[in-house]
Amino acid sequence: MLYAEAVATLLHIEEPADPLQHQRDLALACDRLARSYEAAGQLAEALAAFEQSRALSRRVAAADPDGQVAQRNLAGACECVSRVLHALGRFDEAATAYAEVLDYVRRLAAADPSNPEPQQQVGISLDRLGQLREADGALDAAQAHYEAALRMVLRPGVEPASRDGLGEVAFWAIRLGRVHEMQGRPRAALGPYADAQRLIEQVVAMDSSDPLRLRDLAFMRVTFARLYRAEGNEERAAVEARAGVALMERVVAIAPDNLEWREDLGRMQGGLA
């Protein structure tokens, strides 16, 4: 394997002319070796190589604490370690590794508080930690991370303006609502779901012909119908269910040959019966 040979070659250099640059080169070679293992499904080998890359990146970052490239490379190495740990089902360790990524983006956000992009990156990292904690069954921790992510971005000047950004944050809110439901608090889920619906409606307003976002909106209305029905509020549930069906009918009209969407519509119509 080419990258394995590159790592072996670099390791055999006992007295490099520039020790810090040598560690940078070795960290990069280990990263590329790890990615090749990961692509081949050899996750244990990928983890070992990513951990070696992280250790080298940590040394470089310690030698250059003010260097943005060195700090970013360390955060990237931590993210790769976390990703493979997650794939291996080691969720708690994955969350611990990813916490370093959060520390990095928080420093960026603190250094440039008027720039919405690093603030949004903090939200993305908090949501990622929430997903890791949810997968590990630590629902209280997941809830705290999701709530912190939404607080970070759902404020003037920071809330995303793009369709993709709004859609992403909507799914953070949906995940928070789902965690509330998993903890037996359906009433608490209504607020996050309302945030998600508002964000998806903004996306739909930008392009009302997008069937995927219309479908998301239809499912939000049906989710509200389910929750209101569980509360015994049949009138409110019926309003939401009919709205969901109407939206899903628009989706099917855009793509009438999509069997999955036609089945979605049939299930929603069945819920009205």
Sine and cosine of phi, psi and omega as CSV:
sin_phi,cos_phi,sin_psi,cos_psi,sin_omega,cos_omega
0.00,0.00,0.79,-0.62,-0.11,-0.99
-0.84,0.54,-0.72,0.70,-0.06,-1.00
-0.93,0.37,-0.57,0.82,0.05,-1.00
-0.89,0.45,-0.63,0.78,0.05,-1.00
-0.91,0.41,-0.62,0.79,0.01,-1.00
-0.90,0.43,-0.68,0.73,0.03,-1.00
-0.89,0.46,-0.71,0.70,-0.01,-1.00
-0.88,0.48,-0.66,0.75,0.01,-1.00
-0.89,0.46,-0.72,0.69,-0.02,-1.00
-0.91,0.41,-0.60,0.80,-0.01,-1.00
-0.91,0.41,-0.43,0.90,-0.04,-1.00
-1.00,0.08,-0.04,1.00,0.07,-1.00
-0.99,0.10,0.96,-0.27,-0.13,-0.99
-0.98,0.19,-0.59,0.81,-0.03,-1.00
-0.75,-0.66,0.98,0.20,-0.02,-1.00
-0.92,0.40,0.51,-0.86,-0.01,-1.00
-0.89,0.45,-0.60,0.80,0.02,-1.00
-0.80,-0.60,1.00,-0.07,-0.10,-1.00
-0.84,0.54,-0.62,0.78,-0.03,-1.00
-0.93,0.38,-0.68,0.73,0.04,-1.00
-0.91,0.41,-0.57,0.82,0.04,-1.00
-0.88,0.47,-0.66,0.75,0.02,-1.00
-0.92,0.39,-0.60,0.80,0.08,-1.00
-0.87,0.50,-0.73,0.68,-0.02,-1.00
-0.89,0.45,-0.64,0.77,-0.02,-1.00
-0.94,0.34,-0.62,0.78,0.05,-1.00
-0.88,0.48,-0.67,0.74,0.01,-1.00
-0.91,0.41,-0.66,0.75,0.01,-1.00
-0.90,0.43,-0.65,0.76,0.04,-1.00
-0.90,0.43,-0.63,0.78,0.03,-1.00
-0.88,0.48,-0.71,0.70,-0.01,-1.00
-0.92,0.39,-0.61,0.79,0.08,-1.00
-0.88,0.47,-0.70,0.71,0.00,-1.00
-0.87,0.49,-0.68,0.74,-0.01,-1.00
-0.90,0.43,-0.58,0.82,0.04,-1.00
-0.93,0.37,-0.63,0.78,0.09,-1.00
-0.90,0.44,-0.70,0.72,-0.02,-1.00
-0.88,0.48,-0.69,0.73,0.00,-1.00
-0.89,0.45,-0.50,0.87,0.00,-1.00
-1.00,0.05,0.00,1.00,0.01,-1.00
0.99,0.16,0.19,0.98,0.01,-1.00
-1.00,-0.04,0.98,0.20,-0.19,-0.98
-0.95,0.31,-0.58,0.81,0.02,-1.00
-0.89,0.46,-0.69,0.72,0.03,-1.00
-0.92,0.39,-0.63,0.78,0.03,-1.00
-0.88,0.47,-0.67,0.74,-0.01,-1.00
-0.89,0.46,-0.70,0.72,-0.01,-1.00
-0.87,0.49,-0.67,0.74,-0.01,-1.00
-0.95,0.32,-0.63,0.77,0.05,-1.00
-0.90,0.43,-0.63,0.78,0.02,-1.00
-0.91,0.42,-0.58,0.81,0.06,-1.00
-0.92,0.40,-0.67,0.74,0.05,-1.00
-0.88,0.48,-0.66,0.75,0.01,-1.00
-0.90,0.44,-0.68,0.73,0.00,-1.00
-0.88,0.47,-0.67,0.74,0.03,-1.00
-0.92,0.39,-0.67,0.74,0.02,-1.00
-0.89,0.45,-0.56,0.83,0.02,-1.00
-0.91,0.41,-0.63,0.77,0.04,-1.00
-0.91,0.42,-0.67,0.74,0.01,-1.00
-0.90,0.44,-0.69,0.73,0.00,-1.00
-0.90,0.43,-0.60,0.80,0.02,-1.00
-0.92,0.40,-0.55,0.83,0.02,-1.00
-0.98,0.19,-0.29,0.96,-0.03,-1.00
-0.69,-0.72,0.92,0.39,-0.14,-0.99
-0.91,0.42,-0.37,0.93,0.01,-1.00
-0.99,-0.14,0.00,1.00,-0.03,-1.00
-0.99,0.15,0.90,-0.44,-0.05,-1.00
-0.90,0.43,-0.61,0.79,-0.02,-1.00
-0.91,0.42,-0.68,0.73,-0.01,-1.00
-0.90,0.43,-0.67,0.74,0.01,-1.00
-0.93,0.38,-0.64,0.77,0.02,-1.00
-0.91,0.41,-0.64,0.77,0.02,-1.00
-0.91,0.43,-0.60,0.80,0.04,-1.00
-0.91,0.42,-0.69,0.72,0.03,-1.00
-0.88,0.48,-0.65,0.76,0.02,-1.00
-0.90,0.44,-0.63,0.78,0.03,-1.00
-0.91,0.42,-0.65,0.76,0.04,-1.00
-0.89,0.45,-0.64,0.77,0.01,-1.00
-0.90,0.45,-0.64,0.77,0.02,-1.00
-0.91,0.42,-0.68,0.73,0.06,-1.00
-0.86,0.51,-0.70,0.71,0.00,-1.00
-0.88,0.48,-0.68,0.74,-0.03,-1.00
-0.87,0.49,-0.69,0.72,-0.03,-1.00
-0.95,0.30,-0.62,0.78,0.07,-1.00
-0.86,0.51,-0.64,0.77,0.04,-1.00
-0.89,0.45,-0.69,0.72,0.01,-1.00
-0.89,0.45,-0.48,0.88,0.02,-1.00
-1.00,0.09,-0.02,1.00,0.01,-1.00
0.99,0.15,0.23,0.97,-0.01,-1.00
-0.99,-0.12,0.94,0.34,-0.22,-0.98
-0.92,0.40,-0.64,0.77,-0.03,-1.00
-0.91,0.42,-0.69,0.72,0.05,-1.00
-0.91,0.42,-0.59,0.81,0.03,-1.00
-0.89,0.45,-0.65,0.76,0.01,-1.00
-0.92,0.40,-0.64,0.77,0.03,-1.00
-0.88,0.47,-0.69,0.73,0.03,-1.00
-0.90,0.43,-0.64,0.77,-0.07,-1.00
-0.96,0.29,-0.36,0.93,0.02,-1.00
-0.86,0.51,-0.49,0.87,0.05,-1.00
-0.92,0.39,-0.57,0.82,0.07,-1.00
-0.89,0.45,-0.69,0.72,0.02,-1.00
-0.87,0.49,-0.68,0.74,0.03,-1.00
-0.85,0.53,-0.68,0.74,-0.02,-1.00
-0.90,0.45,-0.76,0.64,-0.06,-1.00
-0.94,0.35,-0.48,0.88,0.08,-1.00
-0.91,0.41,-0.62,0.78,0.05,-1.00
-0.90,0.44,-0.66,0.75,0.05,-1.00
-0.88,0.48,-0.70,0.72,-0.02,-1.00
-0.91,0.42,-0.64,0.76,0.00,-1.00
-0.92,0.39,-0.52,0.85,-0.01,-1.00
-0.97,0.23,-0.30,0.95,-0.05,-1.00
-0.60,-0.80,0.92,0.38,-0.14,-0.99
-0.92,0.40,-0.33,0.94,-0.01,-1.00
-1.00,0.06,-0.12,0.99,-0.02,-1.00
-1.00,-0.09,0.89,-0.46,-0.06,-1.00
-0.93,0.37,-0.42,0.91,-0.10,-0.99
-0.88,0.47,-0.76,0.64,0.03,-1.00
-0.92,0.40,-0.48,0.88,0.07,-1.00
-0.90,0.43,-0.66,0.76,0.04,-1.00
-0.91,0.41,-0.59,0.81,0.03,-1.00
-0.90,0.44,-0.59,0.81,0.09,-1.00
-0.88,0.48,-0.70,0.72,0.04,-1.00
-0.86,0.51,-0.68,0.73,0.02,-1.00
-0.87,0.49,-0.68,0.74,-0.01,-1.00
-0.93,0.38,-0.64,0.77,0.04,-1.00
-0.90,0.44,-0.66,0.75,0.04,-1.00
-0.89,0.46,-0.66,0.75,0.02,-1.00
-0.88,0.48,-0.69,0.73,0.05,-1.00
-0.89,0.45,-0.61,0.79,0.06,-1.00
-0.87,0.50,-0.67,0.74,0.02,-1.00
-0.90,0.44,-0.64,0.76,0.01,-1.00
-0.90,0.43,-0.68,0.73,0.01,-1.00
-0.93,0.38,-0.61,0.79,0.04,-1.00
-0.89,0.46,-0.68,0.73,0.01,-1.00
-0.89,0.45,-0.50,0.87,0.00,-1.00
-0.99,0.10,-0.07,1.00,-0.01,-1.00
0.99,0.11,0.09,1.00,0.01,-1.00
-1.00,0.03,0.98,0.22,-0.18,-0.98
-0.94,0.35,-0.57,0.82,0.04,-1.00
-0.88,0.47,-0.70,0.72,0.02,-1.00
-0.92,0.40,-0.65,0.76,0.04,-1.00
-0.87,0.50,-0.72,0.70,0.01,-1.00
-0.85,0.53,-0.71,0.71,-0.03,-1.00
-0.88,0.47,-0.65,0.76,0.00,-1.00
-0.93,0.37,-0.69,0.72,0.02,-1.00
-0.89,0.46,-0.68,0.74,0.01,-1.00
-0.89,0.45,-0.66,0.75,0.01,-1.00
-0.91,0.42,-0.62,0.78,0.03,-1.00
-0.88,0.48,-0.71,0.71,-0.02,-1.00
-0.93,0.36,-0.62,0.78,0.06,-1.00
-0.88,0.48,-0.58,0.81,-0.04,-1.00
-0.91,0.41,-0.60,0.80,-0.14,-0.99
-0.95,-0.31,-0.36,0.93,-0.04,-1.00
-1.00,0.05,0.90,0.43,0.05,-1.00
-0.52,-0.86,0.47,-0.88,-0.06,-1.00
-0.83,0.56,0.69,-0.73,0.02,-1.00
1.00,0.06,-0.21,0.98,-0.01,-1.00
-0.89,-0.46,-0.57,0.82,-0.02,-1.00
-0.81,0.59,0.74,-0.67,-0.05,-1.00
-0.85,0.53,0.50,-0.87,0.03,-1.00
-0.96,-0.28,-0.27,0.96,-0.05,-1.00
-0.99,0.10,0.38,-0.93,0.04,-1.00
-0.87,0.50,-0.71,0.70,-0.03,-1.00
-0.90,0.43,-0.68,0.73,-0.01,-1.00
-0.90,0.44,-0.70,0.71,0.03,-1.00
-0.89,0.45,-0.67,0.74,0.01,-1.00
-0.89,0.45,-0.63,0.77,0.01,-1.00
-0.89,0.45,-0.73,0.68,-0.02,-1.00
-0.91,0.42,-0.56,0.83,0.06,-1.00
-0.85,0.53,-0.62,0.78,0.00,-1.00
-0.96,0.28,-0.43,0.90,0.15,-0.99
-0.88,0.47,-0.71,0.70,-0.03,-1.00
-0.90,0.43,-0.62,0.79,0.04,-1.00
-0.89,0.45,-0.65,0.76,0.02,-1.00
-0.90,0.44,-0.63,0.78,0.04,-1.00
-0.90,0.43,-0.69,0.72,0.05,-1.00
-0.87,0.50,-0.65,0.76,0.01,-1.00
-0.89,0.46,-0.66,0.75,0.01,-1.00
-0.90,0.44,-0.64,0.77,0.07,-1.00
-0.86,0.51,-0.69,0.73,0.01,-1.00
-0.90,0.43,-0.65,0.76,0.01,-1.00
-0.89,0.45,-0.45,0.89,0.02,-1.00
-1.00,-0.02,0.14,0.99,0.05,-1.00
0.98,0.20,0.46,0.89,0.00,-1.00
-0.84,-0.55,0.92,0.40,-0.04,-1.00
-0.88,0.48,-0.56,0.83,0.02,-1.00
-0.89,0.46,-0.63,0.78,0.02,-1.00
-0.93,0.38,-0.39,0.92,-0.01,-1.00
-0.95,0.30,-0.35,0.94,-0.09,-1.00
-0.88,0.48,-0.64,0.76,-0.02,-1.00
-0.89,0.46,-0.81,0.59,0.05,-1.00
-0.86,0.51,-0.63,0.78,0.03,-1.00
-0.91,0.42,-0.57,0.82,0.05,-1.00
-0.91,0.41,-0.63,0.78,0.08,-1.00
-0.88,0.48,-0.70,0.72,0.00,-1.00
-0.88,0.48,-0.70,0.71,-0.01,-1.00
-0.89,0.46,-0.68,0.74,0.00,-1.00
-0.87,0.49,-0.68,0.73,-0.02,-1.00
-0.92,0.39,-0.66,0.75,0.02,-1.00
-0.92,0.40,-0.60,0.80,0.06,-1.00
-0.88,0.47,-0.58,0.81,0.07,-1.00
-0.90,0.43,-0.64,0.77,0.04,-1.00
-0.90,0.43,-0.71,0.71,-0.01,-1.00
-0.89,0.45,-0.58,0.81,0.02,-1.00
-0.90,0.44,-0.47,0.89,0.03,-1.00
-0.97,0.24,-0.50,0.87,-0.01,-1.00
-0.40,-0.92,1.00,-0.06,-0.08,-1.00
-0.97,0.25,-0.05,1.00,0.01,-1.00
-0.99,-0.17,0.08,1.00,0.00,-1.00
-0.99,0.17,0.95,-0.31,-0.09,-1.00
-0.93,0.37,-0.50,0.86,-0.02,-1.00
-0.91,0.41,-0.70,0.71,-0.01,-1.00
-0.96,0.30,-0.57,0.82,0.10,-1.00
-0.88,0.47,-0.63,0.77,0.03,-1.00
-0.91,0.42,-0.68,0.73,0.06,-1.00
-0.84,0.54,-0.67,0.74,-0.02,-1.00
-0.92,0.39,-0.63,0.78,0.05,-1.00
-0.86,0.50,-0.68,0.73,-0.01,-1.00
-0.93,0.37,-0.52,0.85,0.08,-1.00
-0.90,0.44,-0.69,0.72,-0.01,-1.00
-0.90,0.44,-0.63,0.78,0.02,-1.00
-0.93,0.37,-0.57,0.82,0.07,-1.00
-0.88,0.47,-0.70,0.71,0.05,-1.00
-0.88,0.47,-0.64,0.77,0.03,-1.00
-0.86,0.51,-0.68,0.73,0.00,-1.00
-0.89,0.46,-0.69,0.72,-0.04,-1.00
-0.93,0.36,-0.67,0.74,0.01,-1.00
-0.92,0.39,-0.59,0.81,0.03,-1.00
-0.90,0.43,-0.62,0.78,0.02,-1.00
-0.91,0.42,-0.47,0.89,0.05,-1.00
-0.99,0.15,-0.17,0.99,-0.06,-1.00
1.00,0.01,0.15,0.99,0.01,-1.00
-1.00,-0.03,0.98,0.22,-0.10,-1.00
-0.92,0.40,-0.58,0.82,-0.02,-1.00
-0.89,0.45,-0.75,0.66,0.01,-1.00
-0.91,0.41,-0.62,0.79,0.01,-1.00
-0.89,0.46,-0.66,0.76,-0.02,-1.00
-0.91,0.43,-0.64,0.77,0.02,-1.00
-0.88,0.48,-0.72,0.69,-0.02,-1.00
-0.92,0.40,-0.66,0.75,-0.01,-1.00
-0.89,0.45,-0.68,0.74,0.02,-1.00
-0.91,0.42,-0.62,0.78,0.03,-1.00
-0.90,0.44,-0.64,0.76,0.04,-1.00
-0.89,0.46,-0.68,0.73,0.02,-1.00
-0.89,0.46,-0.69,0.72,-0.01,-1.00
-0.87,0.49,-0.66,0.75,0.03,-1.00
-0.92,0.40,-0.65,0.76,-0.02,-1.00
-0.94,0.35,-0.51,0.86,0.08,-1.00
-0.90,0.44,-0.60,0.80,0.07,-1.00
-0.91,0.42,-0.63,0.78,0.01,-1.00
-0.88,0.47,-0.74,0.67,-0.03,-1.00
-0.91,0.41,-0.56,0.83,0.04,-1.00
-0.90,0.43,-0.53,0.85,0.02,-1.00
-0.96,0.28,-0.61,0.79,-0.04,-1.00
-0.72,-0.69,0.96,0.29,-0.10,-0.99
-0.91,0.42,-0.29,0.96,-0.03,-1.00
-1.00,-0.02,-0.02,1.00,-0.02,-1.00
-0.99,0.14,0.97,-0.26,-0.09,-1.00
-0.90,0.43,-0.65,0.76,-0.03,-1.00
-0.87,0.50,-0.67,0.74,-0.04,-1.00
-0.95,0.32,-0.56,0.83,0.07,-1.00
-0.91,0.42,-0.61,0.79,0.05,-1.00
-0.92,0.40,-0.62,0.78,0.07,-1.00
-0.85,0.52,-0.71,0.70,0.00,-1.00
-0.88,0.47,-0.68,0.73,0.01,-1.00
-0.87,0.49,-0.67,0.74,0.02,-1.00
-0.91,0.41,-0.64,0.77,0.01,-1.00
-0.91,0.41,-0.66,0.75,0.03,-1.00
-0.90,0.43,-0.59,0.80,0.04,-1.00
-0.89,0.46,-0.51,0.86,0.02,-1.00
-0.94,0.34,-0.30,0.95,0.03,-1.00
-0.99,0.12,-0.31,0.95,-0.11,-0.99
-0.93,0.36,0.00,0.00,0.00,0.00
